[in-house]
Amino acid sequence: MKKSTLLLVSLALVLSVSGCSSGSTASAGSGAASGGGGTPKKAPDTYKVRFDTSKGPFVVEVHRDWAPIGADRFYELVTTGFYDEGRFFRVVPGFMVQWGIS
């Protein structure tokens, strides 16, 4: 139960930070970028992003139909390496996760 709560809190945090205004797996650093016109590259309908942490990995599954703009922005940030080397530095179970980019 605690792991699923942490995953949901992490997903909410990631989507809110990422600009919430067929399946594939996106991984940081793959080099995809937006067209430069200010509109993020369209994300797949469903995709998964794996986060590796010191406590083990977790996977976020994103459904574009739930939040198209947020899913597109998150996809762009992940594929351009924005989250590479980011660190979770405080977890309050059932409440929040704080993280930063070094």
MODELLER restraints for C-alpha pairs under 7 A, 6 or more apart:
rsr = mdl.restraints
at = mdl.atoms
rsr.add(forms.Gaussian(group=physical.xy_distance, feature=features.Distance(at['CA:2:A'], at['CA:93:A']), mean=6.88, stdev=0.5))
rsr.add(forms.Gaussian(group=physical.xy_distance, feature=features.Distance(at['CA:2:A'], at['CA:94:A']), mean=6.94, stdev=0.5))
rsr.add(forms.Gaussian(group=physical.xy_distance, feature=features.Distance(at['CA:5:A'], at['CA:94:A']), mean=5.75, stdev=0.5))
rsr.add(forms.Gaussian(group=physical.xy_distance, feature=features.Distance(at['CA:6:A'], at['CA:93:A']), mean=6.45, stdev=0.5))
rsr.add(forms.Gaussian(group=physical.xy_distance, feature=features.Distance(at['CA:6:A'], at['CA:94:A']), mean=6.41, stdev=0.5))
rsr.add(forms.Gaussian(group=physical.xy_distance, feature=features.Distance(at['CA:9:A'], at['CA:96:A']), mean=5.95, stdev=0.5))
rsr.add(forms.Gaussian(group=physical.xy_distance, feature=features.Distance(at['CA:9:A'], at['CA:97:A']), mean=6.94, stdev=0.5))
rsr.add(forms.Gaussian(group=physical.xy_distance, feature=features.Distance(at['CA:10:A'], at['CA:97:A']), mean=6.29, stdev=0.5))
rsr.add(forms.Gaussian(group=physical.xy_distance, feature=features.Distance(at['CA:11:A'], at['CA:60:A']), mean=6.58, stdev=0.5))
rsr.add(forms.Gaussian(group=physical.xy_distance, feature=features.Distance(at['CA:15:A'], at['CA:70:A']), mean=6.16, stdev=0.5))
rsr.add(forms.Gaussian(group=physical.xy_distance, feature=features.Distance(at['CA:15:A'], at['CA:74:A']), mean=6.69, stdev=0.5))
rsr.add(forms.Gaussian(group=physical.xy_distance, feature=features.Distance(at['CA:18:A'], at['CA:70:A']), mean=6.63, stdev=0.5))
rsr.add(forms.Gaussian(group=physical.xy_distance, feature=features.Distance(at['CA:18:A'], at['CA:73:A']), mean=6.10, stdev=0.5))
rsr.add(forms.Gaussian(group=physical.xy_distance, feature=features.Distance(at['CA:18:A'], at['CA:74:A']), mean=5.29, stdev=0.5))
rsr.add(forms.Gaussian(group=physical.xy_distance, feature=features.Distance(at['CA:19:A'], at['CA:70:A']), mean=5.83, stdev=0.5))
rsr.add(forms.Gaussian(group=physical.xy_distance, feature=features.Distance(at['CA:19:A'], at['CA:73:A']), mean=6.38, stdev=0.5))
rsr.add(forms.Gaussian(group=physical.xy_distance, feature=features.Distance(at['CA:20:A'], at['CA:69:A']), mean=6.22, stdev=0.5))
rsr.add(forms.Gaussian(group=physical.xy_distance, feature=features.Distance(at['CA:20:A'], at['CA:70:A']), mean=4.04, stdev=0.5))
rsr.add(forms.Gaussian(group=physical.xy_distance, feature=features.Distance(at['CA:21:A'], at['CA:69:A']), mean=6.62, stdev=0.5))
rsr.add(forms.Gaussian(group=physical.xy_distance, feature=features.Distance(at['CA:21:A'], at['CA:70:A']), mean=6.70, stdev=0.5))
rsr.add(forms.Gaussian(group=physical.xy_distance, feature=features.Distance(at['CA:22:A'], at['CA:44:A']), mean=6.50, stdev=0.5))
rsr.add(forms.Gaussian(group=physical.xy_distance, feature=features.Distance(at['CA:22:A'], at['CA:45:A']), mean=5.89, stdev=0.5))
rsr.add(forms.Gaussian(group=physical.xy_distance, feature=features.Distance(at['CA:22:A'], at['CA:46:A']), mean=6.04, stdev=0.5))
rsr.add(forms.Gaussian(group=physical.xy_distance, feature=features.Distance(at['CA:23:A'], at['CA:44:A']), mean=6.61, stdev=0.5))
rsr.add(forms.Gaussian(group=physical.xy_distance, feature=features.Distance(at['CA:23:A'], at['CA:45:A']), mean=6.62, stdev=0.5))
rsr.add(forms.Gaussian(group=physical.xy_distance, feature=features.Distance(at['CA:23:A'], at['CA:46:A']), mean=4.56, stdev=0.5))
rsr.add(forms.Gaussian(group=physical.xy_distance, feature=features.Distance(at['CA:23:A'], at['CA:47:A']), mean=4.74, stdev=0.5))
rsr.add(forms.Gaussian(group=physical.xy_distance, feature=features.Distance(at['CA:24:A'], at['CA:44:A']), mean=6.95, stdev=0.5))
rsr.add(forms.Gaussian(group=physical.xy_distance, feature=features.Distance(at['CA:24:A'], at['CA:46:A']), mean=6.76, stdev=0.5))
rsr.add(forms.Gaussian(group=physical.xy_distance, feature=features.Distance(at['CA:24:A'], at['CA:47:A']), mean=4.62, stdev=0.5))
rsr.add(forms.Gaussian(group=physical.xy_distance, feature=features.Distance(at['CA:24:A'], at['CA:48:A']), mean=6.38, stdev=0.5))
rsr.add(forms.Gaussian(group=physical.xy_distance, feature=features.Distance(at['CA:25:A'], at['CA:47:A']), mean=5.33, stdev=0.5))
rsr.add(forms.Gaussian(group=physical.xy_distance, feature=features.Distance(at['CA:25:A'], at['CA:48:A']), mean=4.72, stdev=0.5))
rsr.add(forms.Gaussian(group=physical.xy_distance, feature=features.Distance(at['CA:25:A'], at['CA:49:A']), mean=5.88, stdev=0.5))
rsr.add(forms.Gaussian(group=physical.xy_distance, feature=features.Distance(at['CA:26:A'], at['CA:47:A']), mean=6.81, stdev=0.5))
rsr.add(forms.Gaussian(group=physical.xy_distance, feature=features.Distance(at['CA:26:A'], at['CA:48:A']), mean=6.26, stdev=0.5))
rsr.add(forms.Gaussian(group=physical.xy_distance, feature=features.Distance(at['CA:26:A'], at['CA:49:A']), mean=5.40, stdev=0.5))
rsr.add(forms.Gaussian(group=physical.xy_distance, feature=features.Distance(at['CA:26:A'], at['CA:78:A']), mean=6.81, stdev=0.5))
rsr.add(forms.Gaussian(group=physical.xy_distance, feature=features.Distance(at['CA:26:A'], at['CA:79:A']), mean=6.28, stdev=0.5))
rsr.add(forms.Gaussian(group=physical.xy_distance, feature=features.Distance(at['CA:27:A'], at['CA:49:A']), mean=6.21, stdev=0.5))
rsr.add(forms.Gaussian(group=physical.xy_distance, feature=features.Distance(at['CA:27:A'], at['CA:78:A']), mean=6.30, stdev=0.5))
rsr.add(forms.Gaussian(group=physical.xy_distance, feature=features.Distance(at['CA:27:A'], at['CA:79:A']), mean=5.98, stdev=0.5))
rsr.add(forms.Gaussian(group=physical.xy_distance, feature=features.Distance(at['CA:28:A'], at['CA:78:A']), mean=4.85, stdev=0.5))
rsr.add(forms.Gaussian(group=physical.xy_distance, feature=features.Distance(at['CA:28:A'], at['CA:79:A']), mean=4.93, stdev=0.5))
rsr.add(forms.Gaussian(group=physical.xy_distance, feature=features.Distance(at['CA:28:A'], at['CA:80:A']), mean=6.32, stdev=0.5))
rsr.add(forms.Gaussian(group=physical.xy_distance, feature=features.Distance(at['CA:28:A'], at['CA:81:A']), mean=4.42, stdev=0.5))
rsr.add(forms.Gaussian(group=physical.xy_distance, feature=features.Distance(at['CA:28:A'], at['CA:83:A']), mean=6.84, stdev=0.5))
rsr.add(forms.Gaussian(group=physical.xy_distance, feature=features.Distance(at['CA:28:A'], at['CA:84:A']), mean=6.21, stdev=0.5))
rsr.add(forms.Gaussian(group=physical.xy_distance, feature=features.Distance(at['CA:29:A'], at['CA:79:A']), mean=5.61, stdev=0.5))
rsr.add(forms.Gaussian(group=physical.xy_distance, feature=features.Distance(at['CA:29:A'], at['CA:80:A']), mean=5.37, stdev=0.5))
rsr.add(forms.Gaussian(group=physical.xy_distance, feature=features.Distance(at['CA:29:A'], at['CA:81:A']), mean=4.22, stdev=0.5))
rsr.add(forms.Gaussian(group=physical.xy_distance, feature=features.Distance(at['CA:30:A'], at['CA:79:A']), mean=5.29, stdev=0.5))
rsr.add(forms.Gaussian(group=physical.xy_distance, feature=features.Distance(at['CA:30:A'], at['CA:80:A']), mean=6.46, stdev=0.5))
rsr.add(forms.Gaussian(group=physical.xy_distance, feature=features.Distance(at['CA:31:A'], at['CA:79:A']), mean=5.91, stdev=0.5))
rsr.add(forms.Gaussian(group=physical.xy_distance, feature=features.Distance(at['CA:31:A'], at['CA:80:A']), mean=5.19, stdev=0.5))
rsr.add(forms.Gaussian(group=physical.xy_distance, feature=features.Distance(at['CA:32:A'], at['CA:79:A']), mean=5.35, stdev=0.5))
rsr.add(forms.Gaussian(group=physical.xy_distance, feature=features.Distance(at['CA:32:A'], at['CA:80:A']), mean=5.75, stdev=0.5))
rsr.add(forms.Gaussian(group=physical.xy_distance, feature=features.Distance(at['CA:33:A'], at['CA:41:A']), mean=6.83, stdev=0.5))
rsr.add(forms.Gaussian(group=physical.xy_distance, feature=features.Distance(at['CA:33:A'], at['CA:76:A']), mean=6.17, stdev=0.5))
rsr.add(forms.Gaussian(group=physical.xy_distance, feature=features.Distance(at['CA:33:A'], at['CA:80:A']), mean=5.95, stdev=0.5))
rsr.add(forms.Gaussian(group=physical.xy_distance, feature=features.Distance(at['CA:34:A'], at['CA:40:A']), mean=4.91, stdev=0.5))
rsr.add(forms.Gaussian(group=physical.xy_distance, feature=features.Distance(at['CA:34:A'], at['CA:41:A']), mean=4.75, stdev=0.5))
rsr.add(forms.Gaussian(group=physical.xy_distance, feature=features.Distance(at['CA:34:A'], at['CA:76:A']), mean=6.72, stdev=0.5))
rsr.add(forms.Gaussian(group=physical.xy_distance, feature=features.Distance(at['CA:35:A'], at['CA:41:A']), mean=6.83, stdev=0.5))
rsr.add(forms.Gaussian(group=physical.xy_distance, feature=features.Distance(at['CA:40:A'], at['CA:72:A']), mean=5.91, stdev=0.5))
rsr.add(forms.Gaussian(group=physical.xy_distance, feature=features.Distance(at['CA:40:A'], at['CA:73:A']), mean=5.72, stdev=0.5))
rsr.add(forms.Gaussian(group=physical.xy_distance, feature=features.Distance(at['CA:40:A'], at['CA:76:A']), mean=6.11, stdev=0.5))
rsr.add(forms.Gaussian(group=physical.xy_distance, feature=features.Distance(at['CA:41:A'], at['CA:72:A']), mean=6.32, stdev=0.5))
rsr.add(forms.Gaussian(group=physical.xy_distance, feature=features.Distance(at['CA:41:A'], at['CA:76:A']), mean=6.28, stdev=0.5))
rsr.add(forms.Gaussian(group=physical.xy_distance, feature=features.Distance(at['CA:42:A'], at['CA:72:A']), mean=5.34, stdev=0.5))
rsr.add(forms.Gaussian(group=physical.xy_distance, feature=features.Distance(at['CA:43:A'], at['CA:71:A']), mean=6.53, stdev=0.5))
rsr.add(forms.Gaussian(group=physical.xy_distance, feature=features.Distance(at['CA:43:A'], at['CA:72:A']), mean=4.86, stdev=0.5))
rsr.add(forms.Gaussian(group=physical.xy_distance, feature=features.Distance(at['CA:43:A'], at['CA:75:A']), mean=5.86, stdev=0.5))
rsr.add(forms.Gaussian(group=physical.xy_distance, feature=features.Distance(at['CA:45:A'], at['CA:63:A']), mean=6.01, stdev=0.5))
rsr.add(forms.Gaussian(group=physical.xy_distance, feature=features.Distance(at['CA:45:A'], at['CA:64:A']), mean=5.02, stdev=0.5))
rsr.add(forms.Gaussian(group=physical.xy_distance, feature=features.Distance(at['CA:45:A'], at['CA:65:A']), mean=6.92, stdev=0.5))
rsr.add(forms.Gaussian(group=physical.xy_distance, feature=features.Distance(at['CA:46:A'], at['CA:62:A']), mean=5.56, stdev=0.5))
rsr.add(forms.Gaussian(group=physical.xy_distance, feature=features.Distance(at['CA:46:A'], at['CA:63:A']), mean=4.57, stdev=0.5))
rsr.add(forms.Gaussian(group=physical.xy_distance, feature=features.Distance(at['CA:46:A'], at['CA:64:A']), mean=5.99, stdev=0.5))
rsr.add(forms.Gaussian(group=physical.xy_distance, feature=features.Distance(at['CA:47:A'], at['CA:61:A']), mean=5.76, stdev=0.5))
rsr.add(forms.Gaussian(group=physical.xy_distance, feature=features.Distance(at['CA:47:A'], at['CA:62:A']), mean=5.36, stdev=0.5))
rsr.add(forms.Gaussian(group=physical.xy_distance, feature=features.Distance(at['CA:47:A'], at['CA:63:A']), mean=6.84, stdev=0.5))
rsr.add(forms.Gaussian(group=physical.xy_distance, feature=features.Distance(at['CA:48:A'], at['CA:59:A']), mean=6.41, stdev=0.5))
rsr.add(forms.Gaussian(group=physical.xy_distance, feature=features.Distance(at['CA:48:A'], at['CA:60:A']), mean=5.49, stdev=0.5))
rsr.add(forms.Gaussian(group=physical.xy_distance, feature=features.Distance(at['CA:48:A'], at['CA:61:A']), mean=4.30, stdev=0.5))
rsr.add(forms.Gaussian(group=physical.xy_distance, feature=features.Distance(at['CA:48:A'], at['CA:62:A']), mean=6.08, stdev=0.5))
rsr.add(forms.Gaussian(group=physical.xy_distance, feature=features.Distance(at['CA:49:A'], at['CA:59:A']), mean=5.52, stdev=0.5))
rsr.add(forms.Gaussian(group=physical.xy_distance, feature=features.Distance(at['CA:49:A'], at['CA:60:A']), mean=5.21, stdev=0.5))
rsr.add(forms.Gaussian(group=physical.xy_distance, feature=features.Distance(at['CA:49:A'], at['CA:61:A']), mean=6.50, stdev=0.5))
rsr.add(forms.Gaussian(group=physical.xy_distance, feature=features.Distance(at['CA:50:A'], at['CA:57:A']), mean=6.72, stdev=0.5))
rsr.add(forms.Gaussian(group=physical.xy_distance, feature=features.Distance(at['CA:50:A'], at['CA:58:A']), mean=5.81, stdev=0.5))
rsr.add(forms.Gaussian(group=physical.xy_distance, feature=features.Distance(at['CA:50:A'], at['CA:59:A']), mean=4.33, stdev=0.5))
rsr.add(forms.Gaussian(group=physical.xy_distance, feature=features.Distance(at['CA:50:A'], at['CA:60:A']), mean=6.41, stdev=0.5))
rsr.add(forms.Gaussian(group=physical.xy_distance, feature=features.Distance(at['CA:51:A'], at['CA:57:A']), mean=5.45, stdev=0.5))
rsr.add(forms.Gaussian(group=physical.xy_distance, feature=features.Distance(at['CA:51:A'], at['CA:58:A']), mean=5.38, stdev=0.5))
rsr.add(forms.Gaussian(group=physical.xy_distance, feature=features.Distance(at['CA:51:A'], at['CA:59:A']), mean=6.08, stdev=0.5))
rsr.add(forms.Gaussian(group=physical.xy_distance, feature=features.Distance(at['CA:52:A'], at['CA:58:A']), mean=6.62, stdev=0.5))
rsr.add(forms.Gaussian(group=physical.xy_distance, feature=features.Distance(at['CA:62:A'], at['CA:71:A']), mean=6.63, stdev=0.5))
rsr.add(forms.Gaussian(group=physical.xy_distance, feature=features.Distance(at['CA:64:A'], at['CA:71:A']), mean=5.32, stdev=0.5))
rsr.add(forms.Gaussian(group=physical.xy_distance, feature=features.Distance(at['CA:85:A'], at['CA:101:A']), mean=6.58, stdev=0.5))
rsr.add(forms.Gaussian(group=physical.xy_distance, feature=features.Distance(at['CA:85:A'], at['CA:102:A']), mean=6.84, stdev=0.5))
rsr.add(forms.Gaussian(group=physical.xy_distance, feature=features.Distance(at['CA:86:A'], at['CA:99:A']), mean=6.89, stdev=0.5))
rsr.add(forms.Gaussian(group=physical.xy_distance, feature=features.Distance(at['CA:86:A'], at['CA:100:A']), mean=5.58, stdev=0.5))
rsr.add(forms.Gaussian(group=physical.xy_distance, feature=features.Distance(at['CA:86:A'], at['CA:101:A']), mean=4.33, stdev=0.5))
rsr.add(forms.Gaussian(group=physical.xy_distance, feature=features.Distance(at['CA:86:A'], at['CA:102:A']), mean=6.38, stdev=0.5))
rsr.add(forms.Gaussian(group=physical.xy_distance, feature=features.Distance(at['CA:87:A'], at['CA:99:A']), mean=5.36, stdev=0.5))
rsr.add(forms.Gaussian(group=physical.xy_distance, feature=features.Distance(at['CA:87:A'], at['CA:100:A']), mean=5.46, stdev=0.5))
rsr.add(forms.Gaussian(group=physical.xy_distance, feature=features.Distance(at['CA:87:A'], at['CA:101:A']), mean=6.31, stdev=0.5))
rsr.add(forms.Gaussian(group=physical.xy_distance, feature=features.Distance(at['CA:88:A'], at['CA:97:A']), mean=6.96, stdev=0.5))
rsr.add(forms.Gaussian(group=physical.xy_distance, feature=features.Distance(at['CA:88:A'], at['CA:98:A']), mean=5.86, stdev=0.5))
rsr.add(forms.Gaussian(group=physical.xy_distance, feature=features.Distance(at['CA:88:A'], at['CA:99:A']), mean=4.05, stdev=0.5))
rsr.add(forms.Gaussian(group=physical.xy_distance, feature=features.Distance(at['CA:88:A'], at['CA:100:A']), mean=6.57, stdev=0.5))
rsr.add(forms.Gaussian(group=physical.xy_distance, feature=features.Distance(at['CA:89:A'], at['CA:98:A']), mean=6.01, stdev=0.5))
rsr.add(forms.Gaussian(group=physical.xy_distance, feature=features.Distance(at['CA:89:A'], at['CA:99:A']), mean=5.41, stdev=0.5))
rsr.add(forms.Gaussian(group=physical.xy_distance, feature=features.Distance(at['CA:90:A'], at['CA:97:A']), mean=5.89, stdev=0.5))
rsr.add(forms.Gaussian(group=physical.xy_distance, feature=features.Distance(at['CA:90:A'], at['CA:98:A']), mean=5.24, stdev=0.5))
rsr.add(forms.Gaussian(group=physical.xy_distance, feature=features.Distance(at['CA:90:A'], at['CA:99:A']), mean=6.99, stdev=0.5))
rsr.add(forms.Gaussian(group=physical.xy_distance, feature=features.Distance(at['CA:91:A'], at['CA:97:A']), mean=4.54, stdev=0.5))
rsr.add(forms.Gaussian(group=physical.xy_distance, feature=features.Distance(at['CA:91:A'], at['CA:98:A']), mean=6.46, stdev=0.5))
